[in-house]
Amino acid sequence: MELNVFKIIKNTKVEGFGNRFCIWVQGCSKHCKGCYASETWSFEPKQLIDIDILFEMIKNEKNIDGVTFLGGEPFEQVKALSVLAQKVQSIGLGIITFTGQNYDDLKQSDDKNLQELLKNTDLLIDGEFIEEKQDFSRAWVGSSNQRYIFLSGKYNEKMLSSYKNKIEVRINKDGTIFANGMGDFTELEKKLGLQRIYRVHKDV
């Protein structure tokens, strides 16, 4: 079973609790106004990676505390992610899943794969990005409507107090730049003197 992947960062400190292995899925039908990751919207294949290969990559990565699914929209590739999530949980790593959808709607779904992904998610961060409600004061979210939904006992709201939004910037060997995390990317572009920080697709 394959997952359509936009980007993988094997170790990052800005996409959830601790050091995390992050998978950005390719494809999103929400198309939120002001979304900075519009290059993840297309459902055209970018990198089709077998979930067993992804799981081996995760197992072989040292010093990570968990895995984060984001995108794109993870719940639009729910079958593959539900299986990968089970595998990740089996080795004791926590899972954070971002979604532009609403948890109250998701939990009403009769899709067994969707429910399995929720079951194996420790923290769900839900809600579409709303440009008019832009707010970077809370960790990992960009607008005030987005919520932290704690679905297990692994993480809790008290733990959030030690985290703030941060951005990591990576410069690839070919000179392209990939920025991840949450914050005012437009302001960052100005400070770096760039017209655009291209969050381009690169081979993992």
Protein Blocks (a to p, Z undefined) as FASTA:
>chain_A
ZZddfbdcfbdcklcghjddddddeddfklpghiaklmmmpmcdfbdcdfklmmmmmmmp
ghiabdcddedjfklmmmmmmmmmmmmmmnopacddddfbdfklmmmpcbfklmmmmmmp
mbdcediddfklgcfkbghiabfkbccddfbfkbcfklmmmpccdddddddfkopacded
jddfklmmmmnopabdcdddddZZ
